[in-house]
């Protein structure tokens, strides 16, 4: 696969893999079990530009392209899905909307500390009664002089427990339906900004997912992103990039499952030979390897289209759908190859299996992505 990449992309993979194997792998199982966010590694990642992968260097970022971004997320998730999730959400739906829609003052204020990892970003759209149907949000931001008073109950917020800069989707005009949805940026520490308890999740346990509630939270009107009524446009643009990042994360998890399955199959003996010599195991490994490569190619295609400034919404949805489904299938087969040991926390495939499952849910469910893809195909795109 690497032979299809440019030298700069191979160098990114080598650099990120070396860092993750040295700094993240030794603690990956522990932080999952303890549901602990590893600030000691996050700070190092910030200094290396992982939190501003596509942010221009003039704003404190790494200034890399989308293919490099996909490779970076894939390599982090290959070691820890939780930290891969943190980095991709921060970059794609935390930083990107500010870069793409923010005013010069907003960009100068928020992007450099976000790019350096000094602040963590979060995308706050999901509510108890709004998820796949983003137009169903009930949060409000009502103008009151030179500020908005924001009332919101956002749930399942990735990075929520550590986020400093939160993009809040809310209704600035409750009577205007979809056209009344806007995005305001709320910062931790503002009066009325309340972080809920961490969710006790099945997988991605080292990511501090929680609810964020805003109770008459005063947000300056200059914190409005773009214009009132542009919330859904901002959200859809961010999710195109976000889907590509989650797809890359799913590929990384799947790759990890494949590698562990191959390692175990070579070592485990049954009937007098390594199980890798049994046709049933070989058949599973062949399917796993093929599916991982296919998903990876889909991700890189979407990233390459984005780099060429070509439409990539359908391709991003396809990549996310295929990669998420692949991660679930591949990690399931990895557990099967391990047999009873695959169901034990003593082996990493158990963690990969749990982490893979949610990739079919967040940043748009597989069912929603099928709808997006079908509409694009039927419309002739």
C-alpha positions in Angstrom: 0.0 0.0 0.0 2.7 2.5 0.9 4.2 2.2 -2.6 1.2 4.1 -3.8 1.9 7.0 -1.5 4.2 10.0 -2.0 7.4 10.0 0.0 6.0 12.7 2.4 3.1 10.4 3.2 5.3 7.5 4.0 7.4 9.7 6.2 4.3 10.8 8.1 3.3 7.2 8.7 6.7 6.2 9.9 6.9 9.2 12.3 3.5 8.7 13.8 3.8 4.9 14.1 7.2 5.3 15.9 5.7 7.8 18.3 2.6 5.8 19.0 4.5 2.5 19.5 6.9 4.2 21.9 4.6 6.6 23.9 1.0 5.2 23.6 1.2 1.5 23.2 2.7 0.8 26.7 -0.4 2.4 28.3 -3.2 1.7 25.8 -4.7 -1.2 27.7 -4.4 0.5 31.0 -6.1 3.8 30.0 -8.9 1.8 28.5 -9.4 -0.2 31.7 -9.2 2.9 33.9 -11.2 5.1 31.5 -8.3 7.6 31.9 -7.4 10.4 29.5 -3.6 10.3 29.2 -2.6 14.0 29.5 1.1 12.9 29.6 0.9 11.7 26.0 -1.6 14.3 24.8 0.8 17.1 25.7 3.6 15.5 23.7 1.2 15.1 20.7 0.3 18.7 21.0 4.0 19.7 20.7 4.3 17.5 17.6 1.4 19.2 15.8 -1.2 16.3 16.0 -3.9 18.8 17.2 -3.4 21.1 14.2 -2.7 18.6 11.4 -4.2 20.7 8.6 -3.9 24.1 10.3 -1.4 26.4 8.5 2.0 26.7 10.1 1.4 30.4 10.4 -1.3 29.6 12.9 0.7 27.0 14.9 -0.3 23.9 13.0 1.5 21.2 11.0 0.2 22.4 7.6 -0.3 18.9 6.2 -2.7 17.6 3.6 -5.7 15.4 4.0 -4.0 12.2 3.0 -1.4 12.9 5.8 -4.3 13.6 8.1 -5.9 10.2 7.3 -2.6 8.4 7.8 -2.0 10.1 11.1 -5.5 9.2 12.5 -5.1 5.6 11.2 -1.8 5.1 12.9 -3.0 6.6 16.3 -6.1 4.4 16.2 -4.0 1.4 15.4 -2.7 1.7 18.9 -5.5 3.4 20.7 -9.0 3.9 19.2 -9.8 6.3 22.0 -7.0 8.7 21.3 -7.5 8.4 17.6 -11.1 9.5 18.3 -9.9 12.5 20.4 -7.5 13.7 17.7 -9.8 13.3 14.7 -12.8 14.9 16.4 -10.7 17.8 17.6 -9.2 18.4 14.1 -12.2 17.7 11.9 -15.3 19.0 13.7 -13.6 21.1 16.3 -10.9 23.1 14.5 -12.1 22.9 10.8 -15.4 24.8 11.2 -13.6 27.7 12.9 -11.0 27.8 10.1 -13.6 27.5 7.4 -16.3 29.7 8.7 -14.7 31.9 11.4 -13.9 35.5 11.2 -10.2 36.6 11.2 -10.6 37.5 14.9 -12.1 34.2 15.8 -9.5 32.3 13.9 -6.7 34.3 15.6 -8.3 33.8 19.0 -9.1 30.1 19.0 -7.1 28.3 16.3 -3.5 28.7 17.5 -4.1 27.3 21.0 -6.2 24.5 19.5 -3.6 23.7 17.0 -0.9 23.5 19.7 -3.1 21.2 21.8 -3.2 23.8 24.6 -7.0 23.7 24.2 -9.2 20.8 23.1 -12.2 21.2 20.8 -15.6 19.6 20.9 -18.6 19.4 18.5 -21.9 19.6 20.4 -24.8 18.6 18.3 -26.4 15.5 19.7 -29.2 15.9 22.3 -31.5 13.4 24.0 -34.1 14.0 21.2 -31.8 14.9 18.3 -29.1 12.8 16.7 -29.4 11.5 13.2 -32.1 14.2 12.7 -29.9 17.3 13.4 -32.8 19.6 12.6 -34.5 18.3 15.8 -32.2 20.1 18.2 -33.9 21.9 21.0 -31.0 24.0 22.4 -31.6 27.8 22.2 -29.3 30.8 22.1 -31.5 33.9 22.5 -30.1 37.4 21.9 -29.8 39.5 25.0 -27.9 42.8 24.3 -24.4 42.0 23.3 -24.6 38.3 24.2 -26.7 35.2 23.7 -28.2 33.3 26.7 -27.6 29.7 25.8 -29.6 26.8 27.2 -28.6 23.4 25.9 -28.3 19.8 27.0 -25.8 18.1 24.7 -25.1 14.4 25.2 -22.4 12.0 24.2 -19.9 14.8 23.5 -16.6 13.3 22.4 -13.8 15.1 24.3 -16.5 16.6 26.5 -14.7 16.1 29.8 -11.6 18.0 28.7 -12.9 20.4 26.0 -12.2 24.1 26.3 -13.7 25.3 23.0 -17.2 23.9 22.3 -19.2 24.4 19.1 -22.8 24.5 20.3 -25.5 23.9 17.7 -28.6 25.8 18.9 -31.7 27.7 17.7 -31.1 31.5 17.5 -34.6 31.8 16.0 -36.8 29.1 17.4 -39.6 30.0 15.0 -37.6 29.6 11.8 -37.2 25.8 11.8 -34.1 24.5 10.1 -33.2 28.1 9.1 -33.0 29.1 12.7 -30.2 26.8 13.6 -26.8 28.5 14.3 -23.4 27.7 15.9 -22.0 29.6 18.8 -18.7 28.9 20.5 -18.9 28.4 24.3 -15.8 28.1 26.4 -15.2 26.1 29.5 -15.3 28.3 32.6 -18.2 30.5 31.4 -20.9 30.9 34.0 -23.6 28.3 33.4 -21.3 25.9 31.5 -21.6 22.5 33.3 -19.8 19.3 32.4 -21.7 16.1 33.3 -20.3 12.8 34.6 -18.2 10.7 32.2 -20.2 8.1 30.3 -19.3 4.5 31.3 -19.0 3.2 27.7 -18.4 -0.2 26.1 -15.5 1.0 24.1 -13.4 4.2 23.5 -13.1 4.3 27.2 -10.0 6.5 27.4 -11.9 9.3 25.7 -13.8 11.5 28.2 -17.3 11.4 26.6 -19.9 13.2 28.7 -22.8 15.6 28.5 -22.4 19.3 28.4 -25.2 21.5 29.8 -25.5 25.2 29.4 -27.9 27.0 31.8 -28.5 30.6 30.8 -24.9 30.6 29.8 -23.9 34.1 28.5 -22.0 33.8 25.3 -20.7 36.9 23.6 -22.4 37.6 20.2 -19.0 37.8 18.6 -18.8 34.0 19.3 -21.4 33.3 16.7 -19.8 31.3 13.9 -20.5 32.8 10.4 -24.1 34.1 10.5 -27.3 33.2 12.2 -29.1 30.4 10.4 -26.0 28.7 9.0 -25.8 26.0 11.6 -26.8 23.1 9.4 -24.5 24.2 6.5 -21.6 24.4 9.0 -22.5 21.0 10.5 -22.7 19.2 7.1 -19.4 20.7 5.9 -17.7 19.6 9.1 -19.2 16.1 9.0 -17.8 15.5 5.5 -14.4 15.9 7.0 -15.4 14.2 10.2 -16.6 11.1 8.4 -13.3 10.8 6.6 -11.5 11.0 9.9 -13.7 8.3 11.6 -13.2 6.1 8.5 -9.4 6.4 9.0 -9.8 5.6 12.7 -11.9 2.5 11.8 -9.1 1.4 9.3 -6.6 1.8 12.1 -8.6 -0.4 14.5 -9.2 -3.0 11.8 -5.5 -3.0 10.9 -4.6 -3.6 14.6 -7.1 -6.5 14.7 -5.6 -8.1 11.6 -2.0 -7.8 12.9 -2.9 -9.4 16.2 -4.8 -12.2 14.5 -1.8 -13.0 12.3 0.6 -12.9 15.2 -1.6 -15.2 17.3 -2.3 -17.6 14.4 1.4 -18.1 13.9 2.0 -18.8 17.6 -1.0 -20.9 18.6 -0.7 -24.6 17.9 -3.6 -27.0 17.6 -3.5 -30.5 16.1 0.2 -30.4 16.1 0.7 -27.3 13.9 0.3 -23.5 14.1 -3.4 -22.7 13.5 -2.2 -20.4 10.6 -1.7 -23.6 8.6 -5.4 -24.4 8.9 -7.5 -23.5 5.9 -10.4 -22.0 7.9 -8.0 -19.6 9.6 -6.3 -18.7 6.3 -9.7 -18.0 4.8 -10.5 -15.5 7.6 -7.2 -13.8 7.4 -7.5 -13.5 3.6 -10.9 -11.8 4.0 -9.6 -9.6 6.7 -6.6 -8.4 4.8 -8.6 -7.7 1.6 -11.3 -5.8 3.5 -8.8 -3.6 5.4 -7.0 -2.7 2.2 -10.2 -1.9 0.4 -11.4 0.4 3.2 -8.0 2.1 3.4 -8.1 2.8 -0.4 -11.6 4.3 0.0 -10.3 6.6 2.8 -7.3 7.7 0.8 -9.5 8.4 -2.3 -11.8 10.7 -0.2 -8.7 12.5 1.2 -7.1 12.9 -2.2 -10.3 14.4 -3.6 -10.5 16.9 -0.7 -6.8 17.8 -1.3 -7.7 18.5 -5.0 -10.6 20.7 -3.8 -13.1 18.4 -5.6 -16.4 17.2 -4.2 -15.9 14.4 -1.8 -19.1 14.2 0.2 -20.3 10.9 -1.3 -16.8 9.4 -1.3 -16.4 10.4 2.4 -19.7 8.7 3.3 -18.7 5.6 1.3 -15.3 5.4 3.1 -16.9 5.8 6.5 -19.6 3.2 5.8 -17.1 0.6 4.4 -14.4 1.3 7.0 -16.8 1.1 9.9 -18.4 -2.1 8.7 -15.0 -3.5 8.0 -13.7 -2.7 11.5 -16.6 -4.6 13.0 -16.1 -7.6 10.8 -12.3 -7.8 11.0 -12.2 -7.4 14.8 -14.9 -10.0 15.2 -12.9 -12.4 13.1 -9.8 -11.5 15.2 -11.6 -12.5 18.3 -12.8 -15.8 16.6 -9.2 -16.7 15.6 -8.2 -16.2 19.2 -11.0 -18.4 20.4 -11.7 -18.1 24.2 -8.6 -16.0 24.7 -10.1 -13.4 22.3 -12.8 -12.8 24.9 -10.3 -12.1 27.6 -8.9 -8.6 28.5 -5.5 -10.3 28.5 -5.5 -9.9 24.7 -5.9 -6.6 22.9 -8.4 -7.9 20.3 -11.1 -7.7 23.0 -10.5 -4.0 23.2 -10.4 -3.6 19.4 -13.7 -5.4 19.1 -15.3 -3.0 21.6 -13.8 0.0 20.0 -14.8 -0.9 16.5 -18.5 -1.2 17.3 -19.2 2.5 17.8 -17.6 3.5 14.5 -20.9 2.4 12.9 -22.8 4.9 15.1 -21.0 8.2 15.6 -20.4 10.8 12.9 -23.6 9.4 11.3 -24.8 5.8 11.6 -24.2 3.3 8.8 -27.9 3.6 8.0 -27.7 7.3 7.6 -24.6 6.9 5.3 -26.5 4.5 3.1 -29.2 7.2 2.7 -26.6 9.8 1.9 -24.9 7.6 -0.7 -28.1 6.4 -2.3 -29.4 10.0 -2.6 -26.1 11.0 -4.3 -26.2 8.1 -6.7 -29.9 8.6 -7.5 -29.4 12.3 -8.1 -26.7 11.4 -10.6 -23.7 12.8 -8.6 
